[in-house]
Each structure stands twice: as C-alpha cells, then as structure tokens.
Amino acid sequence: MTPKTQAGAALISVLLVFAIITILASQLITRTQMDIERTRWLITEAQAYQYALGGEAIARQLIYAGQDTLNTEGHNISFIPKAQPAFQPDHGQISVEIIDEQGLLNINNINDNTEHRKILGRFFGNILQKPELPLYLSDWVDADSSPQSGGAEDFNYFSNVPPYRTANRPMSEPSELMALPEVKTKEYDAISSLLSALPEVTSININTAPEEVLSSIHPELSGSQVINYREQSHPGFTSIESFLASDITAGLDIENAPITVKSTYFLAKVRANVDDRVVWLRSRFIFDHESMSISLVERSLTPSFSINILKSTDITSDTDFLESTNDQDKNLANTHL
C-alpha cells in the first residue's frame, strides 16, 4: 500500500468517525429536546390542574359569600349563581360557572310521585315531542326487571348492538338518557343543559330554573314571566308563598307542585389553561344551610364543555376580587372536602 493510499484510508476513517459522532450528537440533542418538551408539558399540565382546583375554590367562596350576603339581608333563600368574569393568574386563565342543579330537572325524580312524573312528561313532550319517554326512564331506574305498559326492560335492550341491560338504579349522569330507546345524540344535546341526575329526590328551585323547566311545572305557567319577575325583583321569590300569591300563578292549581327556593346541590364548571394546556373540571357540592358548610361530593376531569362567563372588564383582576370578598369568607376554612 502506497503512502497516498494509506493517507486516503486514514482520511476516510476520520470522516467516518466524525459522521458517527455527528449522528450521535444529533440524536442526543433531539432526545434532550424531547425530554425537555415532555417535562414542560407535564409541568404545564400539572399547573393547569392546580389552577382548575383554584377555580373550584373560587366557586366555593362565591357560594359561601353569596349565601352569607342573603342571610345578612334576611332572605331565607339559596344563593343564586351569576356569571363571573374570567380570572387572570400568571400565564393562564380560570373561567368558572356555578350552576344550581336544583334549578334543573332531576331525572331521578321519575318514580317519586305523580307530580314529578307529570313534570317530566310535559318536559319531554314539549321539548322532544316524546311524552312516552318517562315510561322508559321509569323502567331504567326502578329496581325490578318487569316492564311497565309502554316501558322497556332488559329484553328490549338485548337486541341492540352491543346488547345491554337496564341499570335498575338511579342515573349517575343525564347522558345515560342516550341509552333509552329513540333518544338520539342531537336530541340529548338539545336538553342536556336543562337536566341533572342527583342522588336523591329534589324540588325545582323557581329562582334559578330556566324557562323550559319552569314551563313544565304547569301547562299554563309562563316560564318567561317567572324569569322577568326574577330579573326585576331582587333577589327573586323570597318564599313559595310569595310565588303562589303572585299574578303569575293566579288561577293555577300548583299548590302541590314540587318547588322550592332553597337548594342543596351546586355544580362548578371550571376551565383552566396555562399557555397551551387546558383542563376542564366539574365539581359538585352539597351546601348545608344550617352549618354554612360546603362539602365536595364529586370531582371529575371531563372533555370540553360550554361555559358561561361574564364578558366584562368591570372587575380588574381575580386578586382584587378575592381580596374584596376575603372578609366575608373567614368561615370558609370550616367547610370540608
């Protein structure tokens, strides 16, 4: 082998070594960048979740402060949720919506009494044109497997693909309605914001119920008139007696209607984001009016949902808001998770 040949072979070897080193360095840099991005993603996700928990705490504070204000004013009614502006913590945003679930139609009321069944029948008949749906719902939540006339039990669902049985227990989520015959996704989406699935029988809060629910209480009751009165008269109806004595209910036989002005169940919907990470949280509370305590009974991360917030710049920041309500909420620490 000549000296030139040896020099060429050495050069090729050196270039090969440099190529291998370059490839290894490139892979190391890429792997490091991926690890950094993964770590950033996990940290941002964890921070967004903590912001969501902060939104839950804000909801608890709002419920407590609102109820404390009503008590101070001498009103024996429940906190009435209102739209709130989005809060602006560092590098993110927290949006909170509080819903009085007793203002919605509790589908687990179906087998309690005739009045509840009538209200659900009117609701499904008016909104979905399916007055027979309460029969399917009743069979779904009752404890037996014997179908009512016009209802459906296990045998009716075995032919579905895939086949399934009736739950024979109260519904845990209103979305279970889509398991019933003839309830389509679009139909459920049209009524989902008006329904709740609470673990016990509840009355309808006339101070927070939407128009469609109010109109289901009695065939001749105008839900829009009830809402107009609530908007013009603070803080709405102060008692069931004042509601029954109003011009809105004149001539209507609704003395036995399952209605109330005090609620126990509240739902907080929270959207929290940090940079490009978003967390959607739903938290359900039970409010004890005697002890003024708020108990968390359910918390779940869910896919995205609509959330109603106040499009306003009247409140400059979440810090100002929390400081302004701090004096009213010293007892909030006594509430428990």
Order of alpha helices (4+ residues) and beta strands (2+ residues): alpha-beta-beta-alpha-alpha-alpha-alpha-beta-beta-alpha-alpha-alpha-beta-beta-beta-beta-alpha
